[in-house]
Amino acid sequence: MRHVSSRPDPERPWYRHGLVWLVIALPAASVVGGLATLAIAITHADATVADHWYQDGKAINRSLEEEQRAEFLGLRLEIDRARGIRLRSETALPWPDQLDVTLRHPVFAERDRQLRLSHRGDGGYGPADPIPAGGDWTVTVSPPDGRWRLSRRVDLDAGTVHIGTRAGSG
């Protein structure tokens, strides 16, 4: 008895087997993903630790001293978009001719503003540029000589804003 058997398929070349491509594709995808991750890491590298970290730490202590000095003097800043900016003090001291105001946006650094306020009499100050509206800002106020400093995160749309520890809201 003779069986009729089907003819065996001729041997296919290696590139016609799907399993071979799977074995090649997985390591190749890992290499491509690793190179892409390396490129992202190089182009968006984090900043290194500051070389002068000790001096930076001492500067933080000096800024705390400036805030404590403002508290000792009983300084309070009132910001009202309708009436302007007024500096108040519980002690008698000469009003500075100018105040430096830094407005830092918590998210977008390109919105940060540096204002120079001029004294208009009786503790009132006015900026050359309008104060930006909208949302939260970290407001830092100091005279040009840096004797004291007031700083607080505020919402400038909330009516009258008080900055200063003796104001009860700083």
C-alpha positions as CSV (number, residue, x, y, z in Angstrom):
1,M,0.0,0.0,0.0
2,R,1.2,3.3,-1.0
3,H,0.2,6.4,0.6
4,V,-0.1,9.6,-1.3
5,S,1.5,12.2,0.8
6,S,1.5,15.8,0.1
7,R,4.7,17.2,-1.0
8,P,6.7,18.9,1.7
9,D,6.8,22.7,1.5
10,P,10.1,23.8,0.3
11,E,12.1,25.4,3.2
12,R,11.1,29.1,3.5
13,P,13.8,31.7,3.9
14,W,14.3,33.1,7.5
15,Y,12.8,36.5,6.8
16,R,9.5,34.9,5.9
17,H,9.0,33.6,9.5
18,G,7.0,36.0,11.7
19,L,8.6,34.7,14.9
20,V,12.0,35.9,13.7
21,W,10.7,39.4,13.3
22,L,9.2,39.3,16.8
23,V,12.6,38.3,18.2
24,I,14.3,41.1,16.3
25,A,11.7,43.8,17.0
26,L,11.6,43.6,20.8
27,P,15.3,44.4,21.4
28,A,15.3,46.9,18.6
29,A,12.3,48.8,20.2
30,S,14.2,48.8,23.5
31,V,17.2,50.3,21.9
32,V,15.2,53.0,20.1
33,G,13.2,53.8,23.3
34,G,16.5,54.0,25.3
35,L,18.0,56.4,22.8
36,A,14.9,58.5,22.8
37,T,15.0,58.6,26.6
38,L,18.6,59.6,26.6
39,A,17.9,62.4,24.1
40,I,15.1,63.8,26.3
41,A,17.3,63.6,29.4
42,I,20.1,65.5,27.7
43,T,18.0,68.2,26.2
44,H,15.8,68.7,29.4
45,A,18.4,68.2,32.1
46,D,17.7,69.4,35.6
47,A,19.8,72.1,37.1
48,T,22.7,71.0,39.2
49,V,23.1,71.9,42.8
50,A,24.3,75.5,43.1
51,D,28.1,75.8,43.7
52,H,27.5,78.5,46.3
53,W,24.8,76.7,48.3
54,Y,26.3,77.8,51.6
55,Q,26.1,81.5,50.6
56,D,22.5,80.9,49.3
57,G,21.6,79.5,52.7
58,K,23.0,82.6,54.4
59,A,21.1,84.8,52.1
60,I,17.9,83.0,53.2
61,N,18.7,83.8,56.8
62,R,19.3,87.5,55.8
63,S,15.9,87.6,54.1
64,L,14.3,86.2,57.3
65,E,16.0,89.0,59.2
66,E,14.5,91.5,56.8
67,E,11.1,90.1,57.4
68,Q,11.6,90.1,61.1
69,R,12.7,93.8,60.9
70,A,9.5,94.6,59.0
71,E,7.5,92.8,61.7
72,F,9.3,94.7,64.5
73,L,8.6,98.1,62.7
74,G,4.9,97.1,62.4
75,L,4.9,97.5,58.6
76,R,1.8,96.6,56.6
77,L,1.1,97.1,52.9
78,E,-2.4,97.5,51.6
79,I,-3.0,96.8,48.0
80,D,-6.4,98.0,46.5
81,R,-6.7,98.0,42.8
82,A,-9.2,101.0,43.0
83,R,-7.4,103.1,45.6
84,G,-3.8,102.1,45.0
85,I,-1.0,101.0,47.4
86,R,-0.5,102.3,50.9
87,L,2.3,101.5,53.3
88,R,1.4,101.7,57.0
89,S,3.6,101.6,60.1
90,E,3.1,101.3,63.8
91,T,6.3,103.1,64.5
92,A,7.3,106.6,63.3
93,L,9.8,106.2,60.5
94,P,10.5,108.2,57.3
95,W,8.7,106.8,54.2
96,P,11.1,105.5,51.6
97,D,11.0,107.5,48.3
98,Q,10.6,104.3,46.4
99,L,9.5,100.7,46.9
100,D,10.6,97.7,44.9
101,V,7.7,95.3,44.3
102,T,8.3,91.8,42.8
103,L,5.2,90.0,41.6
104,R,5.9,86.3,41.0
105,H,3.3,84.1,39.3
106,P,3.2,80.6,40.8
107,V,3.1,78.8,37.5
108,F,4.3,81.0,34.6
109,A,7.7,82.7,35.1
110,E,7.2,84.8,32.0
111,R,4.4,86.7,33.8
112,D,6.7,87.7,36.7
113,R,6.9,91.5,37.1
114,Q,9.2,93.9,38.8
115,L,7.7,97.3,39.7
116,R,9.2,100.4,41.2
117,L,6.7,102.4,43.2
118,S,7.1,106.1,43.9
119,H,6.0,107.7,47.1
120,R,3.0,110.0,46.6
121,G,2.6,111.3,50.1
122,D,1.2,110.0,53.4
123,G,2.4,106.4,52.8
124,G,0.7,106.2,49.4
125,Y,2.7,104.7,46.5
126,G,1.9,104.4,42.9
127,P,3.5,102.3,40.1
128,A,4.5,103.5,36.7
129,D,3.0,100.3,35.3
130,P,-0.4,99.0,36.3
131,I,-0.6,96.1,38.8
132,P,-1.6,93.0,36.9
133,A,-5.0,91.5,37.7
134,G,-6.0,87.9,38.0
135,G,-5.1,85.1,40.3
136,D,-2.6,84.3,42.9
137,W,0.8,86.1,43.0
138,T,3.6,86.1,45.5
139,V,4.2,89.7,46.3
140,T,7.5,90.9,47.8
141,V,8.0,94.5,48.8
142,S,11.1,96.2,50.1
143,P,12.8,99.6,49.9
144,P,15.8,99.9,47.5
145,D,18.3,99.7,50.4
146,G,16.8,96.3,51.5
147,R,16.4,97.3,55.2
148,W,13.1,95.4,55.6
149,R,10.9,93.1,53.4
150,L,7.3,92.1,53.3
151,S,6.3,89.0,51.4
152,R,3.1,87.0,51.0
153,R,1.1,85.0,48.4
154,V,-2.1,86.9,47.7
155,D,-5.0,87.0,45.3
156,L,-5.0,90.4,43.7
157,D,-8.6,90.1,42.7
158,A,-9.8,89.8,46.3
159,G,-10.4,93.4,47.0
160,T,-8.1,95.0,49.5
161,V,-5.1,92.8,50.2
162,H,-3.0,93.2,53.4
163,I,0.6,92.1,53.5
164,G,2.4,92.2,56.8
165,T,2.4,90.1,60.0
166,R,0.8,92.8,62.2
167,A,-2.1,93.1,59.8
168,G,-3.4,89.8,61.1
169,S,-3.4,88.3,57.6
170,G,0.3,87.9,56.8
